[in-house]
Amino acid sequence: MDGLFQRGKKGKYTARLQVPVQFQKTVGKKEVWQATGTSNYDDAIEFRVKWKREMHAEWNALLAGKQNVSAKSRYQLSAELAASRGEIYRTAEEIADMGVEEILGRIERLQANGDQPGSAVAQAILGGVELPKMTLMEVAESMPERYPEDWKDKTAQGRRVWERRWLRPADKFIKLIGRDPEFSSIDRRSAVAFRDALKDRVMEEGYKAESAKTELQNLNGLWKRHHEALGVDSEEVPPSPWRNLFSPLSKLAQGDGQKLEIPLENLQRIIAPRALAGMNDEARDISYVLIETGARQSEITDLPPNSIHLATEIPHIEIKKEIGEFARNIKNKAAKRKIPLVGIALDAMRRHPNGFPRYRGKGTFSAAANAFLHENGLLPEVVTMGGSRHSFEKRMQNAGFDNEQRGAMMGHSIKRIRGREVYGNPLSLEEKLAIADAIKLTPV
């Protein structure tokens, strides 16, 4: 029953292994035999267990070679086969970077086991299968298939929650950078840009900092699990691009640093002639409008043409709920307002009288703008473009405008500011224009 038989005068054990039905056509046999080289029963048992693992891994790889198996599965099978021989799987590129002694060691171990140069084992030990290319969303969607033990005992709702743990941050990353990238090629720059975009959402839209941290943590987990599912040893998993990006979000979660405004000297550097020459024209002019309106990023990027009023006595934009082709919601009732256009903001909107179609409704502006501004030294590392809104209020405060005036310009609730019901007329567009003119920045 244990597949071991003593033979000969010395009583050494021979192991027998039945070939599973799915492999019999490929192997050409219904059972295989192998001398264990020992008369000790415990050693023979250990030999057979190891031999069975090796043979099953090899048969899986052989079968995959005869079938239309995905690159992901082929890689996994090769990694498992290498592991069954006590080797860590390495791609051909990685093996080429090894020392000569380590490469020769792999070849010598293949020869000692009698493995032929073109065999599945040789391919596995010498990196004959390249790392499969999967997009971020493909990796997220593959998690239930690759880790069934994590969800099989959960309720239907529990399974959905578990799947969303991977799908939600993947979807956000894709939307914020504007594409579904090849997973293993995601770089640190994109990861940092995503973190900064989340930080902007925390500061501008009331998104919880703890939720933003969770998204980064789950992407880190996805990175580790993806590589481990491919057979990469946990100690050999490449560093995640999202590693150690939590600090600013932790501060926001604790209530520290909530008002990370852009310093005035940095605002002046951003609006200086040709400072943003490397940006595309829409991102550049959105940045100018944000600086001189104090608006939330989505309020500007998603502006529909009918809410841009340039031919009136006081050129302005209108923030309101929209329906139809350019449908959008606003944060709350207080966010509905008219904002006068002055200086660089007015010039920018005149260049884009129909708004910004490249970014409208896509949410990708923040990641693109922050990446450019940080790479070009125009923003401090811990500050994002979302800080332009807080800078706008600070500029009003420094100019002597009271809390209610600032609230009206920012789209804050005057009722909440007063702590009681609001009576009287709201701040007029003419009054808002006077405030905007008083704090207007001039490019130097």
N, C-alpha and C positions, 0 to 999 in steps of 0.2 A: 504493500500500500504506500510505502514511503518512497518507492522508485529506486531502491538500492538493493544490489545483489552481490554477495560475496563469491569470488571466483578464485581458482588456482590454489596452490599449496600454501601461499602466504595469506590467503583470505582477504585480499584487497577488494574493496568495493567498486562496483561499476554502477553508474547512475543511468536510469532510463527516464526519458521524458516523452510523454505523448504530445504529438504535434496537434494543436487545435485545428478544427475543421477549416477555419478561414485561411490557414497558412499551408494546408496540406498540398494544394496544387502548386504553390510557389516553391515549397521545400522539396516536394516529390516523394515524401515519406509520411507514414502515419506515426512513427516513433523514431527517436534518435537515442544513441547510447554514447556514454563517455566515461572513460576510466577516471576514477577519482585519485588514484595514486596513494591511497591510504587504507589501512585496515582498522583504523579507529572510527567507530561509528559516528561519534559527535562531529569529528572532522569531515567525515563523508557527508553528513547532513548539511553542514555549513557549505561544503563544496557544491552540493546539488542546488541549494537555494540560490547561490551566486550564479551558477551556471544557467539555471532556469531564467533568472532575470536577464542575463546576457542574451540568451537565445530568443526570448520574447522581444527584446528590444531590436535585435538583428532582424527577426522575421517581420516585425512591424515596418522597419526601414525598407526591407526587400519588397514587401507588399506595396508600400508607397511608391517605390520606383516603377511599379507596373501599373499604377493607377493614376488618375488625374487628381492628385492630392494638392491642396493649397500650399502656397509657399510657407505659410505659418505652420501648418501641420508637418510639412517636410522638415522644417527647422527643428520643431519640437521633438520629432522622432530621432533626428540626428543627435540632438542634445541628450536625450534619454539614453541612446546607444553609447555615446561617449561616457556618460555617467556610469553606465553599467560596467564599463571597463576601468572605472576609477579615474577617468580623465575629465577635466573641465572643458566643455566645448568652446572652441575658438574658431572664428571665421578665418578664411585663408589670409585675409589682410592682417589679422591679429597674429597669426602664426608667423607670417613673414617678418614681423617685428620682434619675434622671440630670439633668444640667443641660440647659437648653433648647437650647443649641447642639449638644450631642451627640445629642439626640433628632432635631433638624432635620437633622443631618448624615446620620443613618440614612435619613430620609425622602428627602432629596435624592439619595442614592446609589441608592435604589430607583427614583426617577423617571428618573435618568440611564440606568439599565439597561432602562427600559421595562417594569418590573414593575408589574402591576395591583394595586390595593389588596387584593383578596381572594385573591391568589395564594398558593401555598405559600411562595414566597420572602418575601413581605411578612409572612406569619405568623411565619416563622423570624426575620426581622430585627427585628420589632416585638414578639416575645415572646408569640406566640399560643398556645403550648403550655406548660402549667404543669409544674413539676417533679413527676415521678411519685412517688407515695407507696408505699414498700415497707417492710415490717417488717425488723427486724434479721436474722431467720432467712431471710427471702426474699432479702435481699442476699447472705448467706453462701452460700445454695444456688445463687445465680445465677452465682457466680464461674467455674465451668467453662464455662458458655455464653458468658460475656463475655470470658474470657481463654483461649481454646483453645490459643494458642501457648505457654502456660506449662506445659501438661501433655500435649499430644498425643504427644510423643516419649518419655514416661515409661512405665515398666512399670506393670502393673495395681496393684501395691503402691505404686509411686511416686505414682500418681494418687490413691490413697486417702489417702496421707500429705499430699499437696498440698491435697486437699479438706478434710481434717480441720484443716488450718491455719486455715481460716475457720470451719468448723462448730463446733469445740470451744469457742473463746472465746465465740462467739455463744450456744451452749447454756448455758454457765456464767453469762453475763450475765443471760440470761432467767430462769434458775432462781434466781439470787441477788437479783434485784429483783422477781421474781414475775410478770412479764408480758413479752410480745414487743412492744417499742415500735416505733413508726414511726421508721425509721432516722434520717432527717434532723432529727428533733425531739429526739433524745437530748441531754439537757442535761448540763452540767458536774457538777451535784449528783449525778445518777445515776452518772456515771463515777467520781466520787470515792468514792461509797458502794461501788461494785464493787471499787475498789482496796483499800479498807479491809477489805472482806469477804475478799479474797484474802490480805491481810496477817494477818487472824485465822487463816485456814487454815494459813499458814506457821508462826505462833507456837503454834497449838494442836494441829495434826494432822500436823505433820512434812512438809507440802507444801513443795516446793522453791521458794525465793525466785526462782531463775532461771526456773523454769517460770511463776511468776506474772508476772514481767516479760515473758516471751514472749507471754502472753495479751494483755497491754496493748499490746505492740508490734504484734501481729497485728490487734487491733481498730483501731489507728491506721492500719495498712496497708489494712484493709478500707474505712475511711472515705475514704482518698485514692483508692483504686482505683474505688470506687463512683462518686464524682463525676467522675473522669476518664472512666469508661466512659459517662457521660451526656453527655460532650462538654465538660465544664467544663475550662478551661485549667488546667494544673497550678499556675500562679501565682495562680489565682483560687479554688482550693479553700478552702472555709470552714475555720476552725481546728477540729481534731478535739477532741471533748469529753474524749478520753483523753490529750491531749498533756501532756508534762512531769509525769507522775504516778509516775515510776519511783523517785524518790529514796529513799523509805523501804524499798522492796524491795531496792534496791541495797545499802543498809546491812545489811539482814538477810542478803543473799547473802554479804556479806563477814564475817558473824559479829558485826557491831556492832549494838548496840541490840536484841539478841534478847529481853532481858527488859524490855520496854516496859510496866512495870506502871503501873496507874492510881495517881497520888499519893493519899495518904490524904485530903488536903483536897478532892480531887475526888470521892472516894468519899462523903465526908460531904455534899457538895453534891448528889450524885445521889440519896442516900437521904433528903434533907431533905423534910419534908411538902410535897406538891404540886409538887415539882421536876419530876416526870415526869407531871404531870397531862395534858399534851398527847399523851402516848403512848397507844396502845390498851392495854387492861387486860392482855392476855397479854404483850405486849412489856415492859410495866412490871414485871410480876411475874417474868418470866424474868430480867430484869436484877437484881432483888433476890436471887433464888435463886443466880445466878452469883456475886454478890458475897460471899455468906455460905456458899458450899459449895466454891469453888475448882474447880468442875467445868468440863469443856469445854462449849462452847455446845451442840453436838449432843447431849451427854449429857442436857441439860435439855430442849431443845426437842423431842426425840424420845421423851421418857419415856412409856411405855405406862401405862395406869391400874393394871395389876396390879403395877407396881414402885413405887407410891407407897403408903407405909404410915403413915397418920396416926393410926390407932386403937391403936397399940402403946404400950408403956411409954416407949420412946424413938422418937418420930416420925422417920422416915428415908425416904430414897429408895434404890433399889437399881439399880446400873449393871451390866447383864449382857446377854449375847446373847439376843435375843428371836426367837421364831418365830411363825407364824400371822399374824393380822390386823395386829399391830404389830411385824412382824419387823424386826430391825436387828442390825448387828454392832457390836462395840466395837473400840477401837483395838488392843488386845493383851490378853494374859492378865492382866497387872497392873492393867488398867483395871477389871476386875471388882471391885466393892467396894460397901459400904454407906456412905452418907453421912448423918450426923445432921442434923436440921433445927432451927435455932435462930433466934430473933429475927425479922427481917423475912423471912427465907427460909421459916420455918415459917408465918408469917401468909400469905405469898404462896401456898404450896402448899395451905393450907386454903381459899383462895379458888378454887383450881383442883385439886380432888381427883382429877380425871380427866386431868390434864395440859393440854397446850397444842395443841389440834387445828389452830389457825390456822397454826402453824409446823411441826407434826410432819412430819418427812420431807421438808420443802420447801427447807430451807437459806436461807430469805429473812430470818431474824431479824437476822443480822449487818448487812446493808446497811441495813435499816430503823432499827435501834437506833443505829448509828454516825451516820447522817445526822441523826437527832433530837438526839443528844447533842452533836455538833459545832455544829449550827446554833444550839443554845441555850447554847453556851459552857460546857457541863458537862464536856467532855473537852478536853485539849490537842490541837492539830491532829494531832500525830504519833502519838497514842495511840488505841487502839480498845477496844471492849468486851472483846475477847480478853485485854486486859491485866488484867482482874479476876482471872484465874487466877494470874498472876504476883504480883499484889498480895496474894492470899491466902497464898501461900507466904512472901512478905516479912513479912507480919503475924505468921505463926507463928515465923519466924526472930527477929524483934524481941522476941517473947514468950519466947524461950529454948528452943523445942522443937528437938530434934536432927534431923539429916538423915533418919534412918529414920522418925521420927514424921511429919515433913512428907511424905516419900515415900508413906507409907501413906494419908495424907489425900488426896493428889493423884492416887493411882492410878499411881505410878511403881514400877518393878521394884526390890524390896528386894535381890534377888540382885545386880543391877547396882550398887546403892548400896554393898553390902558387898564386892563383888568376889569372892564365894564363895557356896557353897550356903547356903540359909536353913534354920535349924532353929528349933523352938519355935513357939508359937501366934502368929498374926497379931494386930495391934492390935484389941482388942475394940470393939464399938460404944459401950460405956460409956466406954472410954478416949478414943475419938474425940469423944464428946460433951463431955468435959472440955476437950479442945483447942478445940473449936468455941466453947464458952462463954467460954473465956479470951480469945479474940480477937474476940468478937462486937461489932459496931458498933451504936451507939444513935443513932437519928435525932435531930437537934437542930433 
